[in-house]
Amino acid sequence: MNTADAWSNLKNVGDVVDAVRGLLAKEA
């Protein structure tokens, strides 16, 4: 894995986390 792939994976994870947080915020 090169650095670009690592950053891309981190960004994707961050996007998923943001989406989950948004859903949890709506539920709360």
SVG drawing of the C-alpha trace seen along z (x, -y; Angstrom):
<svg xmlns="http://www.w3.org/2000/svg" viewBox="-35 -15 39 17">
<polyline fill="none" stroke="black" stroke-width="0.4" points="0.0,0.0 1.3,-3.4 0.7,-6.7 -2.0,-7.9 -4.0,-4.7 -3.6,-5.1 -4.9,-8.7 -7.8,-7.7 -8.8,-5.0 -8.6,-7.4 -10.8,-9.9 -13.4,-7.2 -13.5,-6.1 -13.9,-9.7 -16.8,-10.1 -18.5,-7.0 -18.0,-8.2 -19.5,-11.6 -22.5,-9.8 -23.0,-7.6 -22.7,-10.6 -25.3,-12.4 -27.7,-9.5 -27.1,-9.2 -27.7,-12.9 -31.1,-12.6 -32.1,-9.6 -31.1,-11.5"/>
</svg>
